[in-house]
Amino acid sequence: MSKQTVLGRVTQLAKANINALLDQAEDPQKMLDQLIRDYSNNITEAEEAVATTIGNLRLMEQDHQEDVGAAKGWGEKALASSRKADELRATGQTTEADRFDQLAKVALGRQLQSEKEAGTAEPTIAAQTEIVEKLKSGLDQMRAKLTELQSKRDELVARAKSAQAQNTMMDAVKNIDVLDPTSELNRFEDKVRREEARAMGKQELAASSLDAQFEQLDTLGDHAEIEARLAALKK
């Protein structure tokens, strides 16, 4: 994966409008869970790519430091060879002096080569350093966005459960209003009162029948008394 692709993905994901996505979702909880999984996977992938980029940068920096160190070392060798050549030439050892001067030139050539290599690497290192900083910043934004997603997911789940509980309660209240138990009690009370009225009616009817029987006895008694008195008169 190229560094430009990684940077583009980090930037795009970091700028994602979560609220707009949620507004379009039929099931926000499921979509948030999927977004969290996608973000986590993308963060892991981006972290690996950024780590590789950082590793390559560190290798370039090490190579650059080696070139800088090599240039310094060859310069010291060139200086030492030149001084040795001067000492030998001062004592008349021209041949040896020329040999050390030649060694100084070789060292200076190596120094120049190392300096060129170090100079060539510096712009690349600077560019890679800037890319790495942008990648790190993008990863930080992704992690912050993931935290926002997780918080939003928990908030929506809690709100959904609360709304569901409220709807369940309101449905129960609505059912109570439709099937008012007091109306059932009223109908049962009416039935009891009717039964009580029937019992009272039966009692009253029974009492009326008994009174009639006693009245009939009284009538018979009067008739017997009249017959007895008539018989006495006839005697």
C-alpha positions in Angstrom: 0.0 0.0 0.0 1.4 3.4 -0.9 1.9 6.2 1.6 -0.4 8.4 -0.4 -3.2 5.8 -0.2 -2.8 5.4 3.5 -2.8 9.2 4.1 -5.9 9.6 1.9 -7.8 6.8 3.7 -6.9 8.3 7.1 -8.0 11.7 6.1 -11.3 10.5 4.5 -12.2 8.4 7.5 -11.3 11.1 10.0 -13.7 13.5 8.2 -16.6 11.1 8.1 -19.9 12.8 9.1 -21.3 10.3 11.6 -24.5 12.2 12.3 -25.4 12.2 8.6 -24.9 8.5 8.4 -27.0 7.9 11.4 -29.8 10.0 10.0 -30.0 7.7 7.0 -29.8 4.5 9.0 -32.9 2.3 9.5 -31.3 0.7 12.5 -28.8 3.1 14.1 -27.5 0.5 16.6 -26.6 -2.1 13.9 -25.1 0.6 11.7 -23.0 2.0 14.6 -21.8 -1.5 15.4 -20.8 -2.0 11.8 -19.1 1.4 11.7 -17.2 0.6 14.8 -16.0 -2.7 13.3 -15.0 -1.0 10.1 -13.2 1.8 11.9 -11.4 -0.6 14.1 -10.2 -2.6 11.1 -9.2 0.5 9.2 -7.3 1.8 12.2 -5.4 -1.5 12.5 -4.6 -1.5 8.8 -3.5 2.2 8.9 -1.4 1.6 12.0 0.5 -1.2 10.3 1.0 1.0 7.2 2.1 4.0 9.2 4.5 1.8 11.3 6.1 0.5 8.1 6.4 4.1 6.8 8.0 5.2 10.1 10.4 2.2 10.0 11.5 3.1 6.5 12.1 6.7 7.6 14.2 5.5 10.6 16.3 3.4 8.2 16.9 6.4 6.0 17.8 8.5 9.0 20.3 5.8 10.1 21.8 5.6 6.6 22.0 9.4 6.6 23.8 9.4 10.0 26.2 6.8 8.7 26.9 8.9 5.7 27.5 12.0 7.8 29.7 9.9 10.2 31.6 8.4 7.2 32.2 11.9 5.7 33.5 13.1 9.1 35.7 10.0 9.4 37.1 10.3 5.9 37.8 13.9 6.5 39.8 13.1 9.7 41.7 10.4 7.7 42.5 12.9 4.9 43.7 15.4 7.5 45.9 12.8 9.2 47.4 11.6 5.9 48.1 15.2 4.8 49.9 16.0 8.0 51.8 12.8 7.8 52.8 13.7 4.3 54.0 17.1 5.4 56.1 15.6 8.2 57.7 13.1 5.8 58.4 15.8 3.2 60.0 18.0 5.9 62.4 15.2 6.5 63.2 14.7 2.9 61.1 11.5 2.5 59.4 12.7 -0.6 58.2 9.4 -1.9 56.5 8.5 1.3 55.1 12.0 1.5 53.6 11.6 -1.9 52.1 8.3 -1.0 50.4 9.8 2.1 49.2 12.8 0.0 47.7 10.3 -2.4 45.9 8.6 0.6 44.7 12.0 1.7 43.2 12.5 -1.8 41.5 9.1 -1.7 40.0 9.9 1.7 38.9 13.3 0.5 37.2 11.6 -2.5 35.4 9.2 -0.1 34.4 12.2 2.1 33.0 14.0 -0.9 31.0 10.9 -1.9 29.6 10.4 1.6 28.6 14.1 1.8 26.8 13.8 -1.5 24.9 10.8 -0.4 24.0 12.5 2.9 22.9 15.6 1.0 20.8 13.6 -1.5 18.9 11.8 1.4 18.1 15.0 3.3 15.2 16.2 1.2 13.7 12.7 1.1 14.0 12.4 4.8 12.4 15.8 5.3 9.5 14.8 3.0 9.0 11.5 4.7 9.1 13.1 8.1 6.3 15.4 7.0 4.2 12.5 5.7 4.8 10.6 8.9 3.5 13.5 11.0 0.4 13.8 8.9 -0.2 10.1 9.2 0.2 10.2 12.9 -2.2 13.1 13.1 -4.7 11.3 10.9 -4.5 8.2 13.1 -5.2 10.4 16.2 -8.3 11.8 14.4 -9.4 8.3 13.6 -9.0 7.1 17.2 -10.9 10.2 18.4 -13.7 9.4 15.8 -13.8 5.8 17.0 -14.2 7.0 20.6 -17.0 9.3 19.4 -18.7 6.4 17.6 -18.5 4.2 20.7 -19.9 6.9 22.9 -22.7 7.6 20.4 -23.5 4.0 20.1 -23.8 3.5 23.9 -26.0 6.7 24.1 -28.3 5.6 21.3 -28.7 2.0 22.8 -29.6 3.5 26.2 -32.0 5.9 24.6 -33.6 3.1 22.5 -34.1 0.9 25.5 -35.6 3.8 27.5 -37.9 4.6 24.6 -38.9 0.9 24.3 -39.7 0.8 28.0 -41.8 3.9 27.8 -43.7 2.6 24.8 -44.4 -0.7 26.7 -45.6 1.2 29.7 -47.8 3.5 27.5 -49.2 0.5 25.7 -50.1 -1.0 29.0 -51.7 2.2 30.2 -53.6 2.4 26.9 -54.9 -1.2 27.4 -56.0 -0.3 30.9 -57.9 2.7 29.6 -59.6 0.6 26.9 -60.4 -2.3 29.3 -61.3 -0.3 32.4 -61.5 -2.9 35.3 -63.9 -0.6 37.1 -66.5 -1.2 34.4 -66.2 -4.9 35.0 -66.6 -4.4 38.7 -69.7 -2.2 38.0 -71.2 -5.0 35.9 -70.5 -7.6 38.5 -72.0 -5.3 41.2 -75.1 -4.9 39.1 -75.4 -8.6 38.8 -75.0 -9.1 42.6 -77.7 -6.4 43.2 -80.0 -8.2 40.8 -79.4 -11.5 42.6 -80.1 -9.7 45.9 -83.3 -8.2 44.5 -84.4 -11.7 43.4 -83.8 -13.0 46.9 -85.7 -10.1 48.4 -88.5 -10.8 46.0 -88.6 -14.4 46.9 -88.6 -13.6 50.6 -91.4 -11.1 50.1 -93.4 -13.6 48.1 -92.9 -16.3 50.7 -94.0 -13.9 53.4 -97.2 -13.0 51.4 -98.1 -16.6 51.0 -97.7 -17.3 54.8 -99.8 -14.3 55.7 -102.5 -15.5 53.4 -102.5 -18.9 55.1 -102.8 -17.3 58.5 -105.7 -15.1 57.2 -107.4 -18.3 55.9 -107.1 -19.9 59.3 -108.5 -16.8 60.9 -111.4 -16.9 58.5 -112.1 -20.6 59.3 -112.0 -19.8 63.0 -114.6 -17.1 62.6 -116.8 -19.5 60.6 -116.6 -22.1 63.3 -117.4 -19.6 66.0 -120.4 -18.5 64.0 -121.6 -22.1 63.6 -121.2 -22.7 67.3 -123.1 -19.7 68.3 -125.9 -20.6 65.9 -126.1 -24.1 67.4 -126.4 -22.6 70.8 -129.2 -20.4 69.8 -131.1 -23.3 68.5 -130.9 -25.1 71.8 
